[in-house]
Amino acid sequence: MSLAFYDAILSVRGVGKSFRGLHALADYDLALRQGEILGVIGPNGAGKTTLFNIISGFLAPSHGQIELDGDDITGLPADRITRLGIARTFQNIRLFSSMTALENVRAAQLGTSGIRLTHVLLNLPSFRSKEREHERIARSHLANLGLQDFDDVPATSLPYGYQRKLEIARALATDPRILLLDEPAAGMNPHETAELVEFIRDVHHRYSLTIIIVEHDMSVIMRLCDRIQVLNYGRVIAEGTPEEIRNNPRVIEAYLGSDDEDEP
C-alpha cells in the first residue's frame, strides 16, 4: 500500500462503473487527505455525478474498492455510508418542500440518531430527552449557517441561495467527516457565488470537514480547492494544484479552453 493511500481518510482504488457497456467511470483512484478540499471538474458526461453516486452509496461500482479510514465500504447502501460519516448535497436541490427549515434538518438527524422505534411508540423519558437535544443541535446548525431566522419557514419559500445553505445544513445534521458538494453554485449569480465561497470556507473550518466539490464554476474551484482532479470520458486526465491545472495543456484542450475562446 502506498504512503498516500495509507494516510488517506478516503481511499478509492481502480473504481469503475459501466452502464450497458458504456464506461461512465474507469480505473478511478483517489487518496483524500484529512481536512482537504478537493475539486473535481470536467465536461458534462465526464463521470462526476457517477463518482459522487458511488462514493455516497447511491450506486455500487462495477469494480474497484473504496475504504473509509481503512475500512472497506465498497457497495454499502447510502444510509449506511451516511451513518459512517459521508454526507452529500445534490445538483438539483432536494429539500422536503412540505417541511420547514428546522424540520428538514431534524429529518436528516433521524437516520443517525440511534433512537429505537419502541422508545418513540412508548414516548419514554429517554426519547423525549434525545428529542430536545436533537432540536437544540438542529437549531445550532441553522444558526451556524446564518439561517436562524428561518426555523419555521417552509423550505421552498426561502430564497434560492438560502435553500442551498439549508441543504448543506441538512447534510451537516448527519455529523459527517466528509462532505460531498454537487454543483453548489448552480443557478447563482456572481455575487451569490462569491458569498458561497466564503460560506464553504467557514463551514469547512467550523466543522473540521474534508470536502469534495464538483463544480462547473471555475472561480469557485480555483478559489476554494487545495487540489483538483480533471475527469474526461470517465478517466482522470490531470491532477494537481489550481495553478498546475490552470496551465495544463491537456486540461485546457479538454475543458478549460484558451483565453480567447468562449467559456463553456
C-alpha positions in Angstrom: 0.0 0.0 0.0 1.4 3.4 -1.0 2.0 6.1 1.7 -0.6 8.3 0.0 -3.3 5.7 0.4 -2.1 4.7 3.9 -2.6 8.3 5.1 -5.9 8.9 3.4 -9.2 9.3 5.2 -10.9 8.1 1.9 -9.2 5.7 -0.5 -10.6 4.8 -3.9 -8.7 2.3 -6.0 -9.5 1.2 -9.5 -13.1 2.1 -9.3 -15.2 1.8 -12.4 -18.8 1.9 -13.4 -20.4 0.7 -16.7 -23.9 1.1 -17.9 -24.7 -1.4 -20.7 -21.1 -1.4 -21.9 -20.6 2.4 -21.6 -17.8 3.2 -19.1 -19.1 6.2 -17.1 -16.1 5.9 -14.8 -12.9 3.9 -15.4 -10.0 3.0 -13.1 -10.6 5.9 -10.8 -8.1 6.4 -7.9 -8.2 8.9 -5.1 -6.3 9.3 -1.8 -8.2 12.0 0.0 -6.4 13.7 2.9 -8.0 14.7 6.2 -9.1 18.3 6.0 -8.5 18.7 2.3 -10.8 20.4 -0.2 -10.7 18.5 -3.4 -12.3 19.9 -6.6 -13.5 17.5 -9.4 -14.1 19.2 -12.7 -14.8 18.1 -16.3 -17.3 18.5 -19.1 -20.8 17.2 -18.9 -20.8 13.4 -19.1 -17.3 13.1 -17.7 -18.3 10.9 -14.8 -18.5 13.4 -11.9 -22.0 12.6 -10.8 -21.3 8.8 -11.2 -18.3 9.3 -8.9 -20.4 11.0 -6.2 -23.2 8.4 -6.5 -20.7 5.6 -6.0 -18.9 7.2 -3.0 -22.2 8.1 -1.3 -23.7 4.6 -1.9 -26.4 5.5 -4.4 -24.6 3.3 -6.9 -22.4 0.2 -6.5 -19.2 0.2 -8.6 -18.8 -2.4 -11.3 -15.3 -3.0 -9.9 -12.7 -1.4 -7.6 -12.6 -0.7 -3.8 -13.5 2.1 -1.5 -12.1 2.5 2.0 -13.0 4.9 4.7 -10.3 5.1 7.4 -9.1 1.7 6.2 -12.5 0.0 6.4 -14.0 -1.4 3.2 -17.2 0.4 2.4 -17.5 -0.7 -1.3 -21.1 -1.2 -2.3 -22.6 -0.3 1.1 -26.1 1.3 0.9 -26.4 5.1 1.1 -27.9 5.1 4.6 -25.1 3.0 6.0 -22.5 5.2 4.4 -24.2 8.3 5.8 -24.0 6.8 9.3 -20.3 6.1 8.7 -19.7 9.8 8.1 -20.1 10.7 4.4 -22.8 13.2 3.6 -23.7 14.9 0.3 -25.8 17.5 -1.4 -27.3 17.4 -4.9 -27.1 19.5 -8.0 -30.8 19.8 -8.0 -32.0 20.9 -4.6 -33.8 18.0 -2.8 -35.4 19.7 0.2 -38.6 18.4 1.7 -40.9 21.0 0.3 -43.7 20.5 2.8 -41.4 20.9 5.8 -39.9 24.0 7.5 -36.2 24.6 7.5 -35.9 23.2 11.0 -38.0 20.1 10.1 -35.7 19.5 7.1 -32.6 19.4 9.4 -34.5 17.3 12.0 -35.4 14.8 9.3 -31.8 14.3 8.4 -30.9 13.6 12.1 -33.3 10.6 12.3 -31.1 8.3 10.2 -28.1 8.7 12.6 -30.0 9.4 15.9 -29.9 5.8 17.3 -33.5 6.3 18.6 -35.4 3.0 18.7 -38.9 2.7 17.4 -40.0 1.3 20.8 -38.8 4.4 22.5 -40.8 6.5 20.1 -44.0 4.5 20.5 -43.7 4.4 24.3 -42.7 8.1 24.5 -40.1 7.1 27.1 -38.2 9.9 29.0 -35.0 8.9 27.3 -36.7 9.6 23.9 -38.1 12.9 25.0 -34.6 13.9 26.3 -33.0 13.0 23.0 -35.6 14.8 21.1 -34.9 18.0 23.0 -31.2 17.6 22.5 -31.6 16.9 18.7 -33.7 20.0 18.3 -31.1 22.1 20.1 -28.4 20.8 17.8 -30.6 21.3 14.7 -31.2 24.9 15.7 -27.5 25.3 16.3 -26.7 24.1 12.7 -29.2 26.6 11.3 -27.6 29.4 13.4 -24.1 28.5 12.4 -25.1 28.8 8.7 -27.0 32.1 9.1 -30.4 30.5 8.9 -31.5 31.1 12.5 -34.3 33.5 11.4 -35.9 30.8 9.1 -36.5 27.9 11.5 -40.2 27.8 10.9 -40.3 29.0 7.3 -41.3 26.4 4.7 -38.1 25.3 2.9 -39.2 26.1 -0.6 -40.3 29.6 0.5 -36.6 30.5 1.1 -34.6 32.5 -1.4 -32.6 30.2 -3.7 -29.3 30.9 -2.0 -30.7 30.1 1.4 -32.2 26.8 0.0 -28.6 25.9 -1.0 -27.4 26.7 2.5 -30.3 24.7 4.1 -29.3 21.7 2.0 -25.8 21.9 3.4 -27.2 22.3 7.0 -29.3 19.2 6.4 -26.1 17.3 5.4 -24.2 18.6 8.4 -27.0 17.3 10.7 -25.8 13.7 9.9 -22.5 14.6 11.6 -20.3 13.9 8.6 -16.5 13.8 8.4 -16.6 14.0 4.6 -19.0 16.3 2.7 -19.7 15.9 -1.0 -20.9 19.1 -2.6 -22.5 18.6 -6.0 -22.7 21.9 -8.0 -23.4 24.1 -5.0 -23.1 27.3 -7.1 -25.6 26.1 -9.8 -28.1 28.9 -10.6 -26.3 31.6 -8.6 -25.2 35.0 -9.8 -21.6 36.2 -9.4 -22.4 38.0 -6.1 -24.1 34.9 -4.6 -21.2 32.7 -5.9 -18.6 34.9 -4.1 -20.6 34.7 -0.9 -20.9 30.9 -1.3 -17.1 30.5 -1.5 -16.7 32.3 1.9 -19.6 30.3 3.2 -18.0 26.9 2.3 -14.7 28.1 3.8 -16.4 28.9 7.0 -18.3 25.5 7.1 -15.0 23.7 6.3 -13.3 25.4 9.2 -16.2 25.4 11.7 -17.0 21.7 11.3 -13.4 20.4 10.6 -14.6 18.8 7.4 -12.9 17.1 4.5 -14.7 18.2 1.3 -15.0 17.0 -2.3 -16.7 19.6 -4.5 -18.0 19.1 -8.1 -18.5 22.4 -9.8 -18.6 24.0 -13.2 -17.9 27.5 -12.0 -14.1 27.6 -12.2 -13.9 30.7 -9.9 -15.3 28.6 -7.1 -12.9 25.7 -7.8 -9.8 27.8 -8.1 -10.5 29.9 -5.0 -11.5 27.0 -2.7 -9.6 23.9 -3.6 -6.3 22.6 -2.4 -6.1 20.0 -5.2 -8.1 19.5 -8.4 -8.9 16.3 -10.4 -10.0 16.6 -14.0 -12.3 13.9 -15.4 -12.9 13.3 -19.1 -14.8 10.4 -20.5 -14.7 8.7 -17.1 -11.0 8.9 -16.6 -8.7 11.3 -14.6 -6.7 13.2 -17.2 -4.9 15.5 -14.8 -4.5 16.2 -11.1 -2.7 19.0 -9.2 -2.9 22.4 -7.6 -5.2 25.0 -9.0 -2.2 26.7 -10.7 -1.0 23.4 -12.2 -4.4 22.6 -13.6 -4.9 26.2 -14.9 -1.7 25.8 -17.0 -2.1 22.1 -18.0 -2.3 21.9 -21.9 -4.4 18.7 -21.8 -6.9 20.3 -19.4 -7.1 23.4 -21.5 -7.8 21.4 -24.6 -10.4 19.1 -22.9 -12.2 21.5 -20.7 -11.0 25.0 -19.8 -10.3 26.4 -23.3 -7.8 29.1 -24.1 -8.3 32.7 -23.1 -9.5 33.7 -26.5 -12.3 31.1 -26.6 -15.7 31.4 -25.1 -16.1 29.8 -21.7 -18.1 26.5 -21.6 
